[in-house]
Amino acid sequence: MPKEQSIDDIQILRAWAILLVTIAHFQVYLIYWSSPFLKDFYYYFGGAFGVDLFFAISGFVIAKSLLPTLRNTQSTQEFFQAVKAFWIRRIWRLTPSSLLWIVLPLLLCLGFNESGAFFSLEANLRMAAAALLKVSNFYARTVWGQPEYKNVLSPYWSLSLEEQFYFILPLLVFFFRRKLIPLLLLIVSIQPFLHHGYFALGVMRSEALFLGVLIAIWQSHPTYNHWNPKFLQHAFPRVLFSWIIIGSLILLNSQIKLLPPGYSFGPAALVSGAAVLAASFNQNYFVKTHWLKSVLLWIGSRSYGLYLIHIPAFAASREIFHRGNPQNPVHLQGDFAIAFFVIFAILFTAFLAELNYRFFELPLRYKGKAIANKYFPEKTPEQILSSRELPAYH
């Protein structure tokens, strides 16, 4: 299979995003006991805004490949052939793994749940139905704080939001054309002030997604290169910038409450956009240490699987240890036992993600590309730009 064109810094950002989310989920889904250290740690640590970093990455990556293709079409029919091919690629990219990791946790909830780590079958079935209907973000808001919210399929809320974005973006391009940039700027400017009432949990927080789109569009403008952060080529600014990005996302979602409720989503989107902007130059601006970069690139390339798998894998780890020590199912005795349990859960999650990536996700992704190319052959942005002079959005 041909190696996909990718930007290493984007993969590193994906790794940061999944690590933030996973560590945040330790508190609820893996470490099911309390201690003074954990209380202090999670008072300062909030990793949920790793999802917003995912959103900014998705907006950038999708727009970078899709928008030049759509601009290159010569008729309405050709435009929607390209859109159809795009949707086919997205479906084959996302749906097989998402279906697999809906079905397997449901089966485990039925027959491998003595500890209750998989929560109730009813709660999981409801979230599964919402995920299949692509509305789990709205469903998650409806059941927030209720028993139904406790399930092992909770990450599907953000997947539903991204899938809604994949459907809407081509339609925005078709209907707004040269007014697309003002529309996206309006959305990015206004939406941070709308996370109240029904949307208080940010179930429609698309500002990071559209900010990523704007960065992709900006790449074709002459002013884009003026913002190349070349100072990140040096070690100290590079490390400082990385820690500012990660630290800002952590603190904005911590219990410190730097901003009033609902007002952290906008700054999180801006921080995520700044990271994606730096990564978009593809200049190795984040990590240069070889072994660390290799680890992060592996995590980033498997981030989709890790996102879907980590909570079911944590639940399965809890169930395994419960069955190995049924007399003491709530607490693990001793630091060694706790460390062994956590390391086991992490390695188990990584193992499942690797299997999913190699034998399920990657083959079906290329299958989807082959099917989509029958409707509209995929070209790289560079191939499109070299073929003719294109009308720009700016």
C-alpha positions in Angstrom: 0.0 0.0 0.0 1.4 3.4 -0.9 2.4 5.6 2.1 0.0 8.5 2.6 1.4 12.0 2.3 1.5 13.3 5.8 3.0 16.1 7.8 5.0 14.9 10.8 4.1 17.9 13.0 0.4 17.2 12.4 0.9 13.6 13.5 2.7 14.8 16.6 -0.3 17.1 17.4 -2.6 14.1 17.0 -0.4 12.3 19.5 -0.6 15.2 22.0 -4.4 15.3 21.5 -5.0 11.6 22.2 -2.6 11.7 25.2 -4.4 14.6 26.8 -7.8 12.9 26.3 -6.6 9.5 27.5 -5.0 10.9 30.7 -8.2 12.8 31.4 -10.2 9.6 31.0 -7.9 7.7 33.5 -9.8 9.5 36.2 -13.3 8.1 35.3 -12.7 4.9 33.3 -9.5 3.4 34.6 -8.5 4.6 38.1 -11.7 3.9 39.9 -10.4 4.8 43.4 -9.5 8.1 45.0 -6.3 9.4 46.7 -5.0 12.8 47.7 -2.5 12.7 44.9 -5.1 12.0 42.3 -7.4 14.8 43.6 -4.5 17.3 43.4 -3.4 16.1 40.0 -6.8 16.3 38.4 -7.4 19.7 40.0 -4.8 21.1 37.8 -5.0 18.7 34.9 -7.8 18.9 32.4 -7.2 17.0 29.1 -10.6 17.3 27.5 -9.5 20.1 25.2 -7.3 17.6 23.4 -10.6 17.0 21.4 -10.4 20.7 20.2 -6.9 20.1 19.0 -8.3 17.1 17.1 -11.0 19.3 15.6 -8.5 21.9 14.4 -6.3 19.2 12.8 -9.3 17.7 11.1 -10.5 21.0 9.7 -7.0 21.7 8.3 -6.3 18.3 6.8 -9.8 17.9 5.2 -9.8 21.4 3.7 -6.2 21.1 2.5 -7.2 18.1 0.3 -10.9 18.8 -0.4 -11.1 22.5 -1.2 -8.6 22.5 -4.1 -10.4 19.5 -5.6 -13.8 21.3 -5.4 -12.4 24.5 -6.8 -11.1 22.5 -9.8 -14.5 21.2 -10.8 -16.0 22.7 -14.0 -19.7 22.0 -13.4 -22.3 21.3 -10.7 -22.4 17.6 -11.7 -18.6 17.3 -11.4 -18.6 19.2 -8.1 -21.0 16.7 -6.5 -19.1 13.8 -8.0 -16.1 15.0 -6.2 -18.2 15.5 -3.0 -19.6 12.0 -3.4 -16.1 10.6 -3.7 -15.0 12.6 -0.6 -17.9 11.2 1.4 -17.1 7.7 0.3 -13.5 8.1 1.5 -14.7 9.4 4.8 -17.2 6.6 5.3 -14.6 3.9 4.7 -12.0 5.8 6.7 -14.2 6.2 9.8 -17.2 3.8 9.8 -15.6 0.3 9.8 -13.6 1.0 13.0 -16.4 2.9 14.7 -18.8 0.0 14.0 -16.3 -2.6 15.3 -15.7 -0.7 18.5 -19.5 -0.2 19.0 -20.2 -3.9 18.6 -17.3 -5.4 20.7 -18.0 -3.3 23.8 -21.7 -4.2 23.6 -20.8 -7.9 23.5 -18.4 -7.5 26.4 -21.1 -5.6 28.4 -23.3 -8.6 27.9 -20.9 -11.4 29.0 -17.8 -9.8 30.5 -19.0 -7.3 33.0 -19.0 -8.7 36.6 -17.2 -5.6 37.9 -19.6 -3.2 36.2 -16.7 -1.5 34.4 -18.7 -1.5 31.1 -21.7 0.2 32.9 -25.2 -0.8 31.9 -26.2 -2.4 28.6 -29.1 0.1 28.3 -26.8 3.1 28.6 -24.4 1.6 26.0 -27.2 0.7 23.6 -28.6 4.2 23.7 -25.3 5.8 23.0 -24.7 3.2 20.2 -28.0 4.1 18.6 -27.1 7.8 18.8 -23.7 7.1 17.3 -25.1 5.1 14.4 -27.5 8.0 13.7 -24.6 10.5 13.9 -26.3 12.5 16.7 -24.4 11.3 19.7 -23.2 14.8 20.5 -26.8 16.0 20.9 -27.6 12.8 22.9 -24.7 13.3 25.2 -25.9 16.8 26.0 -29.4 15.5 26.7 -28.3 12.8 29.2 -25.4 14.8 30.8 -25.3 14.1 34.5 -27.8 11.2 34.3 -27.1 7.5 34.7 -27.4 7.0 30.9 -24.3 9.2 30.4 -22.1 6.6 32.0 -21.1 4.3 29.1 -18.0 3.1 27.3 -19.0 4.8 24.0 -18.8 8.4 25.1 -16.0 9.4 22.7 -18.5 9.0 19.8 -20.0 12.4 20.6 -17.0 14.1 19.0 -17.0 11.7 16.1 -20.6 12.6 15.4 -19.7 16.3 15.4 -16.8 15.7 12.9 -19.1 13.6 10.6 -21.6 16.5 10.6 -18.8 18.8 9.6 -17.8 16.5 6.8 -21.4 16.7 5.5 -21.8 20.4 5.9 -18.4 21.7 4.6 -18.9 20.8 0.9 -22.4 22.3 1.0 -21.0 25.6 2.4 -18.4 25.7 -0.3 -21.1 25.1 -3.0 -23.6 27.7 -1.7 -21.2 30.5 -0.5 -18.2 30.2 -2.9 -16.3 33.5 -2.6 -18.2 34.4 0.6 -16.9 31.3 2.3 -14.1 33.1 4.2 -16.4 35.8 5.6 -18.9 33.1 6.7 -16.2 31.0 8.4 -14.7 34.1 10.1 -18.2 34.9 11.4 -18.7 31.4 12.8 -15.2 31.4 14.4 -15.9 34.8 15.9 -19.4 34.3 17.2 -19.5 30.7 18.3 -17.3 31.0 21.3 -20.0 33.2 22.9 -22.8 30.8 22.2 -21.8 27.9 24.5 -24.6 28.4 26.9 -28.0 26.8 27.6 -28.5 23.6 25.6 -25.0 24.0 24.1 -23.3 24.6 27.4 -21.1 21.5 27.1 -19.9 22.5 23.6 -21.7 19.7 21.7 -21.6 21.9 18.6 -18.2 23.6 19.2 -17.1 23.7 15.6 -14.9 26.9 15.9 -11.7 24.8 16.0 -12.8 22.8 12.9 -13.5 26.0 10.9 -10.4 27.6 12.1 -8.5 24.7 10.7 -10.3 25.2 7.4 -9.3 28.9 7.4 -5.6 28.0 7.9 -5.8 25.6 5.0 -7.3 28.3 2.8 -4.7 30.8 4.0 -1.9 28.6 2.7 -2.7 29.8 -0.9 -2.4 33.5 0.1 0.9 35.4 -0.2 0.8 36.6 3.4 0.8 33.0 4.7 4.6 32.6 4.5 5.1 35.8 6.4 3.8 34.0 9.5 6.2 31.1 9.3 7.5 30.8 12.9 11.1 30.1 12.0 12.2 30.8 15.5 10.9 27.4 16.4 13.9 25.9 14.6 15.9 26.6 17.8 15.6 24.3 20.8 14.5 26.6 23.6 11.7 28.4 21.7 10.5 25.1 20.3 10.3 23.5 23.7 8.7 26.6 25.2 6.1 26.8 22.5 5.2 23.2 22.9 4.7 23.5 26.6 2.7 26.7 26.2 0.3 24.9 23.8 0.0 21.8 26.0 -0.1 23.8 29.2 -2.8 26.2 27.9 -5.1 23.3 26.8 -4.6 21.6 30.2 -5.2 24.7 32.4 -8.2 25.9 30.3 -10.0 22.7 31.2 -8.7 22.3 34.7 -10.7 22.9 37.9 -8.8 26.2 38.4 -11.5 27.8 36.2 -9.4 30.5 34.5 -12.5 31.6 32.7 -16.3 31.6 33.4 -18.1 28.4 32.4 -18.6 28.2 28.6 -15.9 30.7 27.8 -13.0 28.3 27.6 -13.9 26.8 24.2 -12.9 29.8 22.2 -9.4 30.2 23.7 -8.9 26.4 23.4 -9.8 26.7 19.7 -7.3 29.6 19.2 -4.5 27.7 21.0 -5.3 24.6 18.9 -5.3 26.8 15.7 -1.9 28.3 16.7 -0.5 24.8 17.0 -2.0 23.7 13.6 -0.7 26.9 11.9 2.9 26.1 13.1 2.5 22.5 12.0 1.1 23.4 8.6 4.6 24.7 7.5 5.9 21.1 7.8 9.3 22.3 9.2 9.6 19.9 12.1 8.8 22.6 14.6 7.8 20.4 17.6 10.0 17.5 18.3 13.4 16.6 16.9 14.6 14.0 19.4 14.6 10.9 17.2 13.2 8.3 19.7 10.6 10.7 21.1 9.5 11.7 17.6 9.2 8.1 16.5 7.0 7.3 19.5 4.8 10.3 18.9 4.5 9.6 15.2 3.3 6.0 16.1 0.8 7.4 18.5 -0.4 10.0 16.1 -0.9 7.6 13.2 -3.0 5.3 15.5 -4.8 8.1 17.2 -8.2 7.4 15.7 -8.1 3.8 16.9 -6.7 4.8 20.3 -9.6 7.3 20.6 -12.2 4.7 20.0 -10.5 1.9 21.9 -9.1 3.3 25.0 -12.3 3.4 27.2 -13.4 -0.2 26.2 -9.8 -1.3 26.8 -9.7 0.3 30.2 -13.0 -1.4 31.1 -11.7 -4.7 29.9 -8.5 -4.2 32.0 -10.6 -3.5 35.1 -12.7 -6.6 34.5 -9.6 -8.8 34.0 -8.1 -7.6 37.3 -11.4 -7.9 39.0 -11.7 -11.6 38.0 -8.1 -12.2 39.1 -8.8 -10.7 42.5 -12.6 -10.9 43.2 -12.1 -10.6 47.0 -10.8 -7.1 46.6 -12.5 -5.7 43.5 -12.4 -2.0 44.4 -8.8 -1.2 45.5 -5.5 -2.5 44.4 -3.0 -3.1 47.2 0.4 -1.5 47.0 2.1 0.9 44.6 3.5 -2.0 42.6 0.0 -3.5 41.9 -1.4 -0.1 40.9 1.5 0.6 38.6 1.3 -2.8 37.0 -2.5 -2.4 36.5 -2.1 1.0 34.8 0.8 -0.1 32.6 -1.1 -3.2 31.6 -4.1 -1.1 30.6 -1.9 1.2 28.6 -0.1 -1.6 26.8 -3.4 -3.5 26.2 -4.9 -0.3 24.6 -1.8 0.2 22.4 -1.9 -3.5 21.3 -5.5 -3.3 20.3 -5.0 -0.1 18.5 -2.1 -1.6 16.5 -4.2 -4.6 15.5 -7.1 -2.3 14.5 -4.7 -0.1 12.4 -2.9 -2.8 10.6 -5.6 -5.4 9.9 -8.8 -3.3 9.9 -8.4 0.5 9.6 -5.7 0.7 7.0 -6.9 -1.9 4.5 -10.4 -0.6 4.6 -9.2 3.0 4.2 -7.5 2.1 0.9 -10.5 0.0 -0.1 -12.6 3.2 0.3 -10.1 5.2 -1.7 -10.3 2.7 -4.6 -14.1 2.8 -4.6 -14.1 6.6 -4.5 -11.6 7.0 -7.3 -14.1 5.3 -9.6 -16.3 8.3 -9.2 -13.7 11.0 -9.0 -10.0 10.2 -9.0 -8.1 11.7 -6.1 -5.3 14.2 -6.7 -2.9 15.9 -4.3 -3.3 19.6 -3.9 0.0 20.1 -5.7 -1.2 18.1 -8.7 -4.3 20.2 -8.9 -2.5 23.5 -8.5 0.0 22.6 -11.3 -2.8 21.7 -13.7 -4.4 25.2 -14.1 -4.8 28.6 -12.6 -7.5 28.2 -9.9 -10.0 30.9 -8.7 -9.1 31.6 -5.1 -11.4 32.1 -2.1 -9.6 35.3 -1.0 
